[in-house]
Amino acid sequence: MTNYEILTNYPDVLTAKHLQEILHISRASSYNLLHRADFPTLHVGGRKLVAKDKLLDWMDKNTGKN
């Protein structure tokens, strides 16, 4: 099963916890991603979220980069 197939089980807007599960990263790493300037973070109130389709776009654009 690919990340794209796994994502069908998640909502359209993802939290830091979802990023942890999907990308198999730590809590700190998921928050670091949400604070990166090039990451498609959505700010809702005090929360940092990411739209699932924007995450996929970001992953495609950043795959293979050093």
Backbone hydrogen bonds in HBPLUS format (Angstrom, degrees):
<---DONOR---> <-ACCEPTOR-->    atom                        ^
c    i                          cat <-CA-CA->   ^        H-A-AA   ^      H-
h    n   atom  resd res      DA  || num        DHA   H-A  angle D-A-AA Bond
n    s   type  num  typ     dist DA aas  dist angle  dist       angle   num
A0005-GLU N   A0002-THR O   3.11 MM   3  5.26 120.8  2.48  99.3 112.9     1
A0006-ILE N   A0002-THR O   2.98 MM   4  6.27 159.5  2.02 153.6 160.0     2
A0007-LEU N   A0003-ASN O   2.98 MM   4  6.10 147.9  2.09 144.6 152.1     3
A0008-THR N   A0005-GLU O   3.21 MM   3  5.64 156.2  2.27 108.3 115.0     4
A0009-ASN N   A0006-ILE O   3.11 MM   3  5.99 167.3  2.13 124.9 128.5     5
A0010-TYR N   A0007-LEU O   3.04 MM   3  5.27 166.7  2.06 114.6 117.3     6
A0052-LYS N   A0012-ASP O   2.69 MM  40  5.15 172.3  1.69 151.0 151.6     7
A0014-LEU N   A0050-VAL O   2.69 MM  36  5.20 174.5  1.70 156.3 154.5     8
A0050-VAL N   A0014-LEU O   3.03 MM  36  5.20 149.1  2.13 140.0 147.9     9
A0019-LEU N   A0015-THR O   3.03 MM   4  6.43 156.9  2.09 149.1 155.3    10
A0020-GLN N   A0016-ALA O   3.00 MM   4  6.32 154.3  2.07 148.5 155.1    11
A0021-GLU N   A0017-LYS O   3.13 MM   4  6.45 161.0  2.16 149.8 153.6    12
A0022-ILE N   A0018-HIS O   2.84 MM   4  6.05 169.8  1.85 162.2 164.9    13
A0023-LEU N   A0019-LEU O   2.90 MM   4  5.75 168.5  1.91 150.6 154.5    14
A0024-HIS N   A0020-GLN O   2.84 MM   4  5.29 120.5  2.20 134.0 145.9    15
A0025-ILE N   A0020-GLN O   3.22 MM   5  4.84 145.4  2.34 122.7 132.3    16
A0030-SER N   A0026-SER O   3.01 MM   4  6.32 152.2  2.09 147.8 155.1    17
A0031-TYR N   A0027-ARG O   3.10 MM   4  6.43 156.9  2.15 151.3 156.9    18
A0032-ASN N   A0028-ALA O   2.87 MM   4  6.11 149.3  1.96 145.4 155.0    19
A0033-LEU N   A0029-SER O   2.97 MM   4  6.21 155.5  2.03 146.7 152.1    20
A0034-LEU N   A0030-SER O   3.13 MM   4  6.42 159.6  2.18 142.9 148.1    21
A0035-HIS N   A0031-TYR O   3.12 MM   4  6.32 123.4  2.46 137.6 151.2    22
A0035-HIS N   A0032-ASN O   3.15 MM   3  5.17 142.9  2.29  97.6 108.5    23
A0036-ARG N   A0033-LEU O   3.06 MM   3  5.25 160.2  2.10 108.8 115.1    24
A0039-PHE N   A0036-ARG O   3.31 MM   3  5.32 162.3  2.34 102.7 107.9    25
A0041-THR N   A0039-PHE O   2.74 MM   2  5.72 136.6  1.93 113.5  99.0    26
A0042-LEU N   A0049-LEU O   2.65 MM   7  4.96 171.7  1.65 146.1 147.9    27
A0049-LEU N   A0042-LEU O   2.82 MM   7  4.96 166.5  1.84 149.7 154.3    28
A0044-VAL N   A0047-ARG O   3.02 MM   3  5.23 160.0  2.06 143.6 149.8    29
A0047-ARG N   A0044-VAL O   2.92 MM   3  5.23 158.3  1.96 133.5 132.6    30
A0054-LYS N   A0051-ALA O   3.02 MM   3  5.23 121.0  2.38 102.2 117.3    31
A0055-LEU N   A0051-ALA O   2.95 MM   4  6.29 150.9  2.03 155.6 164.9    32
A0056-LEU N   A0052-LYS O   3.08 MM   4  6.40 159.9  2.12 150.9 155.4    33
A0057-ASP N   A0053-ASP O   3.04 MM   4  6.27 157.1  2.09 142.3 148.4    34
A0058-TRP N   A0054-LYS O   2.86 MM   4  6.03 163.2  1.89 148.3 152.9    35
A0059-MET N   A0055-LEU O   2.84 MM   4  6.06 158.2  1.89 152.2 158.3    36
A0060-ASP N   A0056-LEU O   2.95 MM   4  6.17 159.8  1.99 148.7 153.9    37
A0061-LYS N   A0057-ASP O   2.94 MM   4  6.21 161.1  1.98 153.3 158.3    38
A0062-ASN N   A0058-TRP O   2.99 MM   4  6.06 138.8  2.16 143.7 154.4    39
A0063-THR N   A0059-MET O   2.99 MM   4  5.84 114.0  2.44 145.1 156.7    40
A0065-LYS N   A0062-ASN O   3.41 MM   3  5.57 170.4  2.42 119.8 120.1    41
